Amino acid sequence: MKIITYRIAFAATLLAVAAVGLSGEPNELALAELRRVEVISRLTPTVVSVFAPDGSEGGSGVVISSDGLVLTNYHVVLGTGPWAKCGLSDGKLYDAVIVGVDPTGDIALVKMFGRDDFPTAQFGDSDSLVIGDNVFVMGNPFMLATDLQPTVTYGIVSGLHRYQYPSNTFLEYTDCIQTDASINPGNSGGPLFDTSGRLVGINGRASFEKRGRINVGVGYAISINQARRFIGALRGGWIVDHASLGATAQTSGGRTIVSSVGANSDAQRRGLRFGDEIVELAGRDITTANVLKNVLGTYPSGWRVPLTYRRDNEWHDILVRLMPLHTPEDLAAQWQPDAQDRPGRAIPLPVPADEPPAHDDTRPGAEGHADGSPPRLEDLPDGVPPEPSPRNVPMPDDGVPSGQAPPPTAWPQIVRDHYATRPGFANYTFNLDEQRRVWASLGDADTFKSTGAAWQLAAAQGSGGAVRLVMGDVDAAGTFGNRHAMVSRDQLAATDARPTADESLLLSLLVWRAALRGRDEAAPECVYLGTFPAGLEDTSYDTLELRFDGWTAHLMVDANEGRLAALEVYPATGGEPLELHFADYRSTDKTALPHTIRLMRAGETVDTITVDAYDLELDTDAVVREATSDNPAGD
Amino acid sequence: MNRSMTPLTSPSHAARHPADNTGRLRSALSHAIVWLVLPAVFLLISTPRPVRSADARDVLDRARGCVVKIFGAGGFRGLEPYQSGVTITAEGHILTVWSHVLNTDFVTVVLDDGRRFDAEVVAADPRHEIALLTVDASDLPHFDLKNATEAPVGTPIFALSNLFGIASGDEPVSVQSGNVAARSSLGRRLGVYETPYQGDVYLLDVVTSNPGSAGGAVIDHAGRFVGMIGKEMQDARDDTWLNFALPADELASAVPALLGVETESDTSKTTNVNQPVTLSAWGLVLVPDVVANTPAYIDSVGENSAARAAGLRPDDLIVLVDGQVVTSCRRLREALEAIDRSATVQLTVQRGSELLEVPLRAP
């Protein structure tokens, strides 16, 4: 019996070796195939077939969050309109609504409804790809996925850092990935995976020539590292913009020379001048003006990137805030779904502008879905009451702002509930959601609201002196050793204010307190901007913009930790913001508060204070008494 | 659905099954499972990327240094002004396909490192439709044709070329992957493809027939030179495109002659003869020489002329004179300057997709 069982065990071992292999070439191949099949079956549930509501258009997508956020191409949602049907390999169609669009980078974010446990793809690092790496393309080519099962194609990375010119609109592929894995019309918006199944790109383009709109071994994917920089703003419902440097450059004698600098650009303020040689941007060697354009194209407007330039053989490292590439009007014109004559538009895969337009083949695969007409604004029945709103400025809890047309009733209710238009946005509803999420991450709103009429900080200044700072709702005062300073919030709205270092610290702390305490009331208006880096480090923070009369403040929030990482105050004078960077959060009796606060301006640290004690319930009368008795000559 | 897991999970499923009759059998089975699952799991975890990928990286890094971008004539009627080429010596010899792109005095070669050179077309072999270029460079990485390899059917390959002109400066050329699908002779399908080349080609299962691909390199996964991507070629009957490479052995046999022509032509340039042969002596009139590089097409052939007797016809394209490439009417006249009137000249002309050898002697 024992022998028999061992024989069975032995036979099973042989079988195992034969099946999966331990060494040798055939087994290695069998194993590689096994691995490939496993990865594909794991990825399949994350791949989305995107269809226009009437089934006339479509593309692909990939799920990136369990609550149903799907990355796809801008040019796919141009075809579907503000809402779509998303098919998954579970055989179900889910209603989905547009969240945000990137008309320049050809990315769109849509949200599916109906589950909170959608299978998600894991992000990879597209910068770690090398030419020759194997990759998978999954999606819905030629709208073949009538059973909602994605098509898989396999190939290699054929090229990296490719640039594809704008085709008729803004659409431009910068620093993109070239692959010979088959990408065909309908694959647009679908995922490019590495062999371990991590998402490294969003497929969207192909080079065609004389053979019609079919793959000839040359497809392009937007790098996932580029897409990820925009996801924050896309989640906020924005029509997002790409960046310009605020300066132009041209290649001259093998170097990249600045040929003009915008008068109001951050690059100008930080010292870049005509004739300087740009050496590095965002950690990439800038060998030609083309490379500069290629690297720059992967960044959102408002992002900060390190730039190295050379002048008279001296090297300068600066941090530059990038400027918008387009005007708000031009950008808004790229997403006007209601104005589009939708039926019959067929742009599943655009052809780069430098190539002749291919003959427009009939697109197979759509027949099975052609039922019913797409929702149009004209279908709107008369007398739908606008959503009531007490204020004319939308606030985080308002829901749909007033004055906009509600979505057509032909749309599914869940879509109508999550759709609101507003200039600059593809879907403002999601901005409100993000505002709520970020505010909520900072803790209970009442924590700060219930504090006293003034806060006091006792701290040590970087230079060693003791400081005491008092912030009220409108005014702030401080003693810095034997110096005194007093500021009012009105100074931020004044266009001729030139605050000193001490005054700058007080002003920005005043805004900080108001922002934490006030929330809704703090600013007439609040929007969620997306995620942005606060400095040189790689971390990006959820950023809220508070818009005051003539000036703004940016709250940069680490939503995971529930902490404010930085605050930027842009006074009405324009130019460089005042930046507060918060660190060393420690628990106080109320909540965790920062104990190291650094004031920065124009990339330089102006002041650093180390907080010894907070008093959030300051007896202001006592302070006044103390101030008048201790410092009769003060101010 | 999870097909890959089937061989791994089914035995464990059996082990859990209540029908297993003895504890010993169960323990043996669990041993088996450990043996089954462990190696697979271990290998799955330990090698997230296929091993091949790392090798491919080095192979492609080396190979791309030997592939160049060539810019020349074209830019109209679907004729792209660019193609690819491969370096075959350290001293700046570049092999490419013979095409309209070379039909200019201003051919530019851009090396992988971005260096840009004016190139000279020194020799061409119309039978293979290949040409040899030189640039003034040294110590170039190159494919050694003597070490080229034959690729049996099924050999996995990489194709490197500047297809669609995607790369222009120091950007790497594009890489595609595929296999050698067949080795076959184009001559067997005479008249189907418009080419004078009748020899063997490798047929590939990857779309290499793209604008700008021609002249690119096909290598195996060990990085050995397998062949050169051929010109875009379409089946005259069904309009399908042929994805093919000229095998390295065919090139290796043709290249020495091209290198030889280079040295000969260097000397012939300095040779002057007293009584050079002229076209009119043969009874030939070329098409009007209107552009910088008018191809040497025959416009008319005189009655009772030597040319007529030799069988030359209007619209024949003169491509070689005594084995030396003539890319234009001007180059043809220059070539004739160095040939004595009494000599018998070997003309090679292209008529349609045929190459004809025509010995010619002035009366």
Boltz contact constraints between the chains, C-beta under 6 A:
constraints:
  - contact:
      token1: [A, 5]
      token2: [B, 24]
      max_distance: 6.0
  - contact:
      token1: [A, 5]
      token2: [B, 25]
      max_distance: 6.0
  - contact:
      token1: [A, 5]
      token2: [B, 28]
      max_distance: 6.0
  - contact:
      token1: [A, 8]
      token2: [B, 28]
      max_distance: 6.0
  - contact:
      token1: [A, 9]
      token2: [B, 28]
      max_distance: 6.0
  - contact:
      token1: [A, 9]
      token2: [B, 31]
      max_distance: 6.0
  - contact:
      token1: [A, 9]
      token2: [B, 32]
      max_distance: 6.0
  - contact:
      token1: [A, 12]
      token2: [B, 32]
      max_distance: 6.0
  - contact:
      token1: [A, 13]
      token2: [B, 35]
      max_distance: 6.0
  - contact:
      token1: [A, 16]
      token2: [B, 35]
      max_distance: 6.0
  - contact:
      token1: [A, 16]
      token2: [B, 36]
      max_distance: 6.0
  - contact:
      token1: [A, 19]
      token2: [B, 7]
      max_distance: 6.0
  - contact:
      token1: [A, 20]
      token2: [B, 39]
      max_distance: 6.0
  - contact:
      token1: [A, 20]
      token2: [B, 40]
      max_distance: 6.0
  - contact:
      token1: [A, 22]
      token2: [B, 39]
      max_distance: 6.0
  - contact:
      token1: [A, 31]
      token2: [B, 43]
      max_distance: 6.0
  - contact:
      token1: [A, 32]
      token2: [B, 50]
      max_distance: 6.0
  - contact:
      token1: [A, 34]
      token2: [B, 4]
      max_distance: 6.0
  - contact:
      token1: [A, 37]
      token2: [B, 3]
      max_distance: 6.0
  - contact:
      token1: [A, 37]
      token2: [B, 4]
      max_distance: 6.0
  - contact:
      token1: [A, 38]
      token2: [B, 4]
      max_distance: 6.0
  - contact:
      token1: [A, 41]
      token2: [B, 2]
      max_distance: 6.0
  - contact:
      token1: [A, 130]
      token2: [B, 57]
      max_distance: 6.0
  - contact:
      token1: [A, 131]
      token2: [B, 60]
      max_distance: 6.0
  - contact:
      token1: [A, 131]
      token2: [B, 175]
      max_distance: 6.0
  - contact:
      token1: [A, 132]
      token2: [B, 56]
      max_distance: 6.0
  - contact:
      token1: [A, 132]
      token2: [B, 57]
      max_distance: 6.0
  - contact:
      token1: [A, 132]
      token2: [B, 60]
      max_distance: 6.0
  - contact:
      token1: [A, 133]
      token2: [B, 53]
      max_distance: 6.0
  - contact:
      token1: [A, 156]
      token2: [B, 177]
      max_distance: 6.0
  - contact:
      token1: [A, 158]
      token2: [B, 174]
      max_distance: 6.0
  - contact:
      token1: [A, 158]
      token2: [B, 175]
      max_distance: 6.0
  - contact:
      token1: [A, 158]
      token2: [B, 176]
      max_distance: 6.0
  - contact:
      token1: [A, 159]
      token2: [B, 174]
      max_distance: 6.0
  - contact:
      token1: [A, 180]
      token2: [B, 176]
      max_distance: 6.0
  - contact:
      token1: [A, 195]
      token2: [B, 49]
      max_distance: 6.0
  - contact:
      token1: [A, 196]
      token2: [B, 48]
      max_distance: 6.0
  - contact:
      token1: [A, 207]
      token2: [B, 164]
      max_distance: 6.0
  - contact:
      token1: [A, 209]
      token2: [B, 211]
      max_distance: 6.0
  - contact:
      token1: [A, 216]
      token2: [B, 207]
      max_distance: 6.0
  - contact:
      token1: [A, 216]
      token2: [B, 210]
      max_distance: 6.0
  - contact:
      token1: [A, 217]
      token2: [B, 176]
      max_distance: 6.0
  - contact:
      token1: [A, 217]
      token2: [B, 206]
      max_distance: 6.0
  - contact:
      token1: [A, 217]
      token2: [B, 207]
      max_distance: 6.0
